[in-house]
Amino acid sequence: MKLVTSILTALVCSVFCNGQMKADSSASSVHALSYNDKAYKPSYKKLIIPAVFIGYGVASLLSDDLKSLNNSTRYEIGEHQPKHIKLDNYTQYLPAVMVYGFNLAGIKGKHGLKERTIIYGTSQLISAAFVLPLKHLVKEERPDGSNSLSFPSGHTAAAFSSAHFLFREYQDENFWLSLAGYPVAVFTGVYRTLNNKHWVGDVIAGAGFGILSTELAYWLFPTVNKLFTSKESKNITLIYPVLESKNWGAGMVLNF
């Protein structure tokens, strides 16, 4: 199922990219980029929420009270025995897919195809750089005992980085629409606990790393974008990872 998720994500992105290539090439002149835009300027205020979430997650590894909360939550979930579903394997990417879908529907965001894909790809690379090493360093056992890669939640990190990507793309153009990804991200995180794959602290930390990854991707965009706008090359290739605990995949964007 996880491998199918990786393949599906790559295919969806390819379809959106092919469908939007011509439209976005003509719109690129409209979306004139200014690297002095406040969207690319570091702001410590934007780090408060992810820092609080990550801090809670770290504290849940050390605090007996928060460990008790993790265990009591797991106990309550076990008492009600909710049906395990696999939808969270797909909803983690849904907010990002929504960005491309809105653009296909004519609801333009802040960036064109190439620029927003660079930003999203960068956010996923940063998220992977946080999540994967921490899983192997912390070695927290999952609630179901399947392995020791519980902290932080990679699904939740992907979901919140995608949701925050949607927010950042549309917050100035359509504020209420920009919030649409967060309920999907919350759903993903909640179901990681209901499926007995993560503790509450893992999910909250994952949310923090996801938001942080997207913020860093926007701040780094002026530098990263220059790598893809060299005058010597008119061809753009961007490959970004689709990562699961046991499977690896990739999405690719080609712009000629």
Sequence and secondary structure as in RCSB ss.txt:
>XXXX:A:sequence
MKLVTSILTALVCSVFCNGQMKADSSASSVHALSYNDKAYKPSYKKLIIPAVFIGYGVASLLSDDLKSLNNSTRY
EIGEHQPKHIKLDNYTQYLPAVMVYGFNLAGIKGKHGLKERTIIYGTSQLISAAFVLPLKHLVKEERPDGSNSLS
FPSGHTAAAFSSAHFLFREYQDENFWLSLAGYPVAVFTGVYRTLNNKHWVGDVIAGAGFGILSTELAYWLFPTVN
KLFTSKESKNITLIYPVLESKNWGAGMVLNF
>XXXX:A:secstr
 HHHHHHHHHHHHHHHHHHHHHHHHHHTTTS   TTSGGGS  GGGGHHHHHHHHHHHHHHH HHHHHHHHHHHH
HHHHH     STHHHHTTHHHHHHHHHHHTT   SS HHHHHHHHHHHHHHHHHHHHHHHHHH    TT S S  
SS HHHHHHHHHHHHHHHHHTTT HHHHTTHHHHHHHHHHHHHHTTS  HHHHHHHHHHHHHHHHHHHHHHHHHH
HHT  TT   EEEEEEEE SS EEEEEEEE 
